[in-house]
Amino acid sequence: MAKKVVSTKIGAAWFKFTENGKQYLSIKLDESIQPLTITPDKYLVLWEIPQDDTTTDKSPHYSVHIAKTIEE
């Protein structure tokens, strides 16, 4: 059997800065998936969005997905 990764987009993430100038990642999850349960067979994936694909300075830096490996 072959293994395949399936994923679903569940949100977006942006780089932000604290008042002290430290960078952190702010993640916004879609309301439709909450509450979100991560189990041993699922994992979160952050896919970087190329700067060429962003429309404004406020566009997200990452697309957040939940993924699972399945056997076909």
C-alpha positions in Angstrom: 0.0 0.0 0.0 1.2 3.5 -0.8 1.1 6.3 1.7 -0.5 9.7 0.9 -0.7 12.9 2.8 -4.0 14.7 2.7 -4.5 18.2 4.1 -7.1 20.8 4.7 -6.5 24.6 5.0 -7.7 25.7 8.5 -6.3 29.2 8.8 -3.5 31.7 8.2 -0.4 33.0 10.1 1.4 36.4 10.2 4.7 37.6 11.6 4.1 40.2 14.3 6.3 42.0 16.8 6.0 42.7 20.5 6.5 46.1 22.0 10.1 45.0 22.7 10.7 44.2 19.1 10.7 40.4 19.4 9.1 38.6 16.5 6.4 36.0 16.9 3.9 34.1 14.7 0.2 35.0 15.1 -2.1 32.2 13.9 -5.8 32.7 13.1 -7.8 29.5 12.8 -11.1 29.3 10.8 -14.1 29.2 13.1 -15.5 26.2 11.3 -12.8 23.9 12.6 -13.0 24.9 16.2 -12.7 23.1 18.6 -9.6 21.6 17.0 -8.4 18.2 18.2 -4.8 17.2 17.3 -4.4 13.4 17.6 -1.3 11.3 17.0 -2.3 10.7 13.4 -2.7 14.4 12.6 -0.3 17.3 12.5 -0.2 21.0 11.7 1.6 22.3 8.6 2.6 25.9 7.8 3.0 26.5 4.1 4.9 29.7 3.3 3.0 32.0 0.9 5.5 33.5 -1.6 5.7 37.3 -1.4 4.8 37.5 -5.1 1.4 35.9 -4.2 0.5 38.4 -1.5 -1.8 41.3 -2.3 -1.1 43.7 0.5 1.3 44.3 3.4 -1.4 42.7 5.7 -1.6 39.5 3.6 -0.7 36.3 5.6 2.9 34.9 5.5 1.7 31.3 6.0 -1.2 29.1 5.2 -2.1 26.8 8.1 -3.2 23.2 7.3 -4.1 20.1 9.2 -2.6 17.0 7.6 -2.9 13.3 8.0 -1.0 10.4 6.3 -3.3 7.7 4.9 -2.6 4.4 3.2 -4.2 3.8 -0.1 
